[in-house]
C-alpha cells in the first residue's frame, strides 16, 4: 500500500515538475533571438526578444584617475600599516614591482601575495583635501545586473560619491552618497536601501552603512542593485516577470540600471576620529583591492552576443537591426519605425523586428532566403505571407485589432495563457491530497 502511494506521489512530482518548468525557471533568460519552426508551409523564422548573458564587466573597462599623478610611489614614500596606524615603515615605490600599487590592481585576480591593491599618495598636503576621481569607462552602454562592490584595503572613506553617466562621461549624476555623517557631509538625512519602496526606488540616498574607519572586517562598499530588483521581483528574485514588466514599461527604471561610465569620487579618507592627526599624515590614504561590476551589453533586446574586438564592445544585432546597441534598423529595413524589443509577453517577449521598406519589397515578399513573415505568419508560394487570425499587413506586422482601432486591455493580445501556473499547481495539489487520502481544506 505504502509502496503504491510512494510511486503515485513520485509520478505526481514528476508531472508537477514538468508542468511548472516552463514558468519562472525560464523567465528572464531571453537567450535566443530566433528559431526555425515548422508549419504547413515549411520552415519559417520565429523571432523573440533576446539579450546577452550577464558577465564580469571589469574585463572590458578602461580606468582613469584624476589627478593622474595621485597613485603612490612616484616619488617613493612610506605609509602606515593598515592594522596599526602608528607603524609607518611600509613603502610604496612605483619603480619596484613588489612595492608598486598601480590602478590595474583594482581589477586583477589577486595573483600576488599578499593581496594586490591600488593605493593613492598619503595626505601629506593636509589641510588641502585629499580627493580622487576613479572613472570606469566602457565606450558602450551596459545594463547592471548585480551589486557594484568596492573592496578597500585601507579604511573605507569618510566621504564618497558613486556617480553614473549615460552619455560617455559628458554629464554625470549621483548614484549614491556615502559618509560617516550624511547630514554634515552632504546635508542629507541618512538612509539605507531598506528604507525605500517600489515608489521611491529611484531616490538618491546618502548611507552611513558603509563608512567606518580602520576595521579589518569592514572593507566593502556596496551599491545595491539586487535589493532594488527585489522591490519588484521579491526577496529571492523569483518573480522576474514582474521586474521585467516594470523595466518594459518604465523608461526611468530602465535608465536607472543603465550606464556608459561609472565614477567613484573619494572625497575624504578614513580618519577614524574627529580630528586629523597632523603629526602622522602617512596614516591617511585610499587603497582599493577589488572592484566588481556585473552587467550585460545593452542591445535593446535585439542580440544575444556582445563581442569584444579592438578594445571595443559591440552587439551582434539580430532582427534586421544595426548599431553598437542595435539602436536602428538596417538599410532597406525601415518599413516601420525602429523599436526596442519587449520582455512581454512572458516568456518569449516581442522582437519588434525591423521590416523591409515598402520600396525595397519586390514581387516576392518572402522566399527561401528572405523569410520576412512576422508574428507566426507563413510564406505562401514564396510570394506573400499568410497571417494568423490576430495579425494583418504585408508581413503580418500589425495587430488586426489595431487596424480596426479596437485593441484594449480585454482584447486578449499579449495575455498570459488562461491555464496559469497557479491554477495548475492547485489542481495538482488537490490530486496529491486525493492520492494520500487527505480531505481537501477547501472542501472541494
Secondary structure, DSSP 8 states (H G I E B T S, - for coil): -HHHHHHHHHHHHHHHHHHHTTSTTTTT----SEEEEEETTEEEEEE--B----EEGGGG-EEEEESTT-BTTSS-EEE--SS-TT---EEE-TTSGGG---GGGGSS---SSS---EEB--STTTTS---EEEEEEEEEEEEE-S-EEEEESS---SEEEEEEESSTTSS-EEEEEEESSHHHHHS--B--GGG--TTTTT---EE-TT--SS-TT--EEEE-HHHHHHHHHTTTT--HHHHHHHHHH-HHHHHHTEEEEEEEEEEE----SSS--TT-GGG---EEEEEE-EEEE--TTB-S-EEEETTEEEE---TTEESTTS-EE-TT--SS-----B--STTT-B-------GGG--S-S--SS-----TT-EEETTTEEE--TTEESTTS-EEHHHHHT---TTS-TT---SS-HHHHHHHHHHHHHHHHT---TT--
